[in-house]
Amino acid sequence: MASRKNLKKNIGCIIDELFTECIVRCNCIPGTDKDAINEIIAQLIETDADFTSRISHTEPGKAKIFYKQFREDFNKQIELIIGKIEAVSK
């Protein structure tokens, strides 16, 4: 199991990459809906805060189940956000 510190850093890196993608699409791709990008950025900030805080509240004795569910929830949320990013600039 990775340390909580490393897991928080990894989440931050993923969120930062998606944030950068939003900024690039907003500034470099004509016809991109800037209001939708702003909503996605707000969702990224909420996702970062939510998942980073969830790491700090692991129930003793249930770590394996917690991190499995955590990983599934995080992946679903990231896939949802990526889908929104792709839909904005089409």
ZADO-1210 file (C-alpha; in nm, 4 decimals, padded with zeros to 6 digits):
<atoms>
<atom x="00.0000" y="00.0000" z="00.0000" code="MET" pos="1"/>
<atom x="00.1303" y="00.3417" z="-00.0905" code="ALA" pos="2"/>
<atom x="00.1699" y="00.5983" z="00.1799" code="SER" pos="3"/>
<atom x="-00.1026" y="00.8558" z="00.2236" code="ARG" pos="4"/>
<atom x="00.1422" y="01.1321" z="00.1395" code="LYS" pos="5"/>
<atom x="00.2282" y="00.9756" z="-00.1975" code="ASN" pos="6"/>
<atom x="-00.1368" y="00.9050" z="-00.2718" code="LEU" pos="7"/>
<atom x="-00.2272" y="01.2688" z="-00.2053" code="LYS" pos="8"/>
<atom x="00.0561" y="01.3801" z="-00.4337" code="LYS" pos="9"/>
<atom x="-00.0635" y="01.1460" z="-00.7097" code="ASN" pos="10"/>
<atom x="-00.4178" y="01.2800" z="-00.6833" code="ILE" pos="11"/>
<atom x="-00.2812" y="01.6333" z="-00.6990" code="GLY" pos="12"/>
<atom x="-00.0780" y="01.5517" z="-01.0109" code="CYS" pos="13"/>
<atom x="-00.3791" y="01.4049" z="-01.1900" code="ILE" pos="14"/>
<atom x="-00.5954" y="01.7030" z="-01.0986" code="ILE" pos="15"/>
<atom x="-00.3193" y="01.9433" z="-01.2093" code="ASP" pos="16"/>
<atom x="-00.2903" y="01.7703" z="-01.5469" code="GLU" pos="17"/>
<atom x="-00.6638" y="01.7951" z="-01.6065" code="LEU" pos="18"/>
<atom x="-00.6613" y="02.1580" z="-01.4933" code="PHE" pos="19"/>
<atom x="-00.3824" y="02.2315" z="-01.7418" code="THR" pos="20"/>
<atom x="-00.5776" y="02.0556" z="-02.0163" code="GLU" pos="21"/>
<atom x="-00.8770" y="02.2796" z="-01.9432" code="CYS" pos="22"/>
<atom x="-00.6669" y="02.5945" z="-01.9612" code="ILE" pos="23"/>
<atom x="-00.5008" y="02.4859" z="-02.2870" code="VAL" pos="24"/>
<atom x="-00.8321" y="02.4003" z="-02.4508" code="ARG" pos="25"/>
<atom x="-00.9832" y="02.7286" z="-02.3335" code="CYS" pos="26"/>
<atom x="-00.6987" y="02.9403" z="-02.4703" code="ASN" pos="27"/>
<atom x="-00.5846" y="02.7469" z="-02.7773" code="CYS" pos="28"/>
<atom x="-00.8918" y="02.5850" z="-02.9293" code="ILE" pos="29"/>
<atom x="-01.1352" y="02.8292" z="-03.0887" code="PRO" pos="30"/>
<atom x="-01.5013" y="02.7757" z="-03.0137" code="GLY" pos="31"/>
<atom x="-01.4464" y="02.6260" z="-02.6696" code="THR" pos="32"/>
<atom x="-01.7214" y="02.7102" z="-02.4213" code="ASP" pos="33"/>
<atom x="-01.5420" y="02.9074" z="-02.1491" code="LYS" pos="34"/>
<atom x="-01.8309" y="02.8862" z="-01.9036" code="ASP" pos="35"/>
<atom x="-01.8298" y="02.5072" z="-01.9297" code="ALA" pos="36"/>
<atom x="-01.4519" y="02.5046" z="-01.8763" code="ILE" pos="37"/>
<atom x="-01.4975" y="02.7170" z="-01.5634" code="ASN" pos="38"/>
<atom x="-01.7543" y="02.4676" z="-01.4316" code="GLU" pos="39"/>
<atom x="-01.5145" y="02.1798" z="-01.4989" code="ILE" pos="40"/>
<atom x="-01.2339" y="02.3626" z="-01.3174" code="ILE" pos="41"/>
<atom x="-01.4644" y="02.4150" z="-01.0182" code="ALA" pos="42"/>
<atom x="-01.5487" y="02.0437" z="-01.0272" code="GLN" pos="43"/>
<atom x="-01.1764" y="01.9598" z="-01.0357" code="LEU" pos="44"/>
<atom x="-01.1160" y="02.1708" z="-00.7262" code="ILE" pos="45"/>
<atom x="-01.4054" y="02.0024" z="-00.5436" code="GLU" pos="46"/>
<atom x="-01.2829" y="01.6581" z="-00.6484" code="THR" pos="47"/>
<atom x="-00.9320" y="01.7318" z="-00.5243" code="ASP" pos="48"/>
<atom x="-01.0597" y="01.8535" z="-00.1875" code="ALA" pos="49"/>
<atom x="-01.3020" y="01.5623" z="-00.1506" code="ASP" pos="50"/>
<atom x="-01.0621" y="01.2808" z="-00.2300" code="PHE" pos="51"/>
<atom x="-00.7687" y="01.4334" z="-00.0437" code="THR" pos="52"/>
<atom x="-00.9785" y="01.4651" z="00.2707" code="SER" pos="53"/>
<atom x="-01.1133" y="01.1095" z="00.2329" code="ARG" pos="54"/>
<atom x="-00.7597" y="00.9708" z="00.2492" code="ILE" pos="55"/>
<atom x="-00.7161" y="01.1134" z="00.5973" code="SER" pos="56"/>
<atom x="-01.0202" y="00.9303" z="00.7341" code="HIS" pos="57"/>
<atom x="-00.9428" y="00.5636" z="00.6814" code="THR" pos="58"/>
<atom x="-01.1253" y="00.3317" z="00.9204" code="GLU" pos="59"/>
<atom x="-00.8868" y="00.1103" z="01.1168" code="PRO" pos="60"/>
<atom x="-00.9054" y="-00.2543" z="01.0144" code="GLY" pos="61"/>
<atom x="-01.0854" y="-00.1810" z="00.6882" code="LYS" pos="62"/>
<atom x="-00.8028" y="-00.0233" z="00.4905" code="ALA" pos="63"/>
<atom x="-00.8051" y="-00.2736" z="00.2034" code="LYS" pos="64"/>
<atom x="-01.1779" y="-00.2328" z="00.1410" code="ILE" pos="65"/>
<atom x="-01.1543" y="00.1447" z="00.1848" code="PHE" pos="66"/>
<atom x="-00.8750" y="00.1907" z="-00.0685" code="TYR" pos="67"/>
<atom x="-01.0393" y="-00.0412" z="-00.3202" code="LYS" pos="68"/>
<atom x="-01.3608" y="00.1619" z="-00.3040" code="GLN" pos="69"/>
<atom x="-01.1601" y="00.4853" z="-00.3007" code="PHE" pos="70"/>
<atom x="-00.9764" y="00.3874" z="-00.6206" code="ARG" pos="71"/>
<atom x="-01.3017" y="00.2924" z="-00.7952" code="GLU" pos="72"/>
<atom x="-01.4730" y="00.6169" z="-00.6950" code="ASP" pos="73"/>
<atom x="-01.1740" y="00.8271" z="-00.7985" code="PHE" pos="74"/>
<atom x="-01.1461" y="00.6573" z="-01.1379" code="ASN" pos="75"/>
<atom x="-01.5187" y="00.7060" z="-01.2064" code="LYS" pos="76"/>
<atom x="-01.4979" y="01.0735" z="-01.1147" code="GLN" pos="77"/>
<atom x="-01.1893" y="01.1319" z="-01.3309" code="ILE" pos="78"/>
<atom x="-01.3469" y="00.9514" z="-01.6281" code="GLU" pos="79"/>
<atom x="-01.6567" y="01.1699" z="-01.5903" code="LEU" pos="80"/>
<atom x="-01.4465" y="01.4872" z="-01.5873" code="ILE" pos="81"/>
<atom x="-01.2397" y="01.3749" z="-01.8874" code="ILE" pos="82"/>
<atom x="-01.5612" y="01.3105" z="-02.0785" code="GLY" pos="83"/>
<atom x="-01.6797" y="01.6626" z="-02.0004" code="LYS" pos="84"/>
<atom x="-01.3478" y="01.8122" z="-02.1104" code="ILE" pos="85"/>
<atom x="-01.3628" y="01.6273" z="-02.4410" code="GLU" pos="86"/>
<atom x="-01.7242" y="01.7286" z="-02.4999" code="ALA" pos="87"/>
<atom x="-01.6571" y="02.0980" z="-02.4414" code="VAL" pos="88"/>
<atom x="-01.4221" y="02.1510" z="-02.7331" code="SER" pos="89"/>
<atom x="-01.6113" y="01.9554" z="-02.9996" code="LYS" pos="90"/>
</atoms>
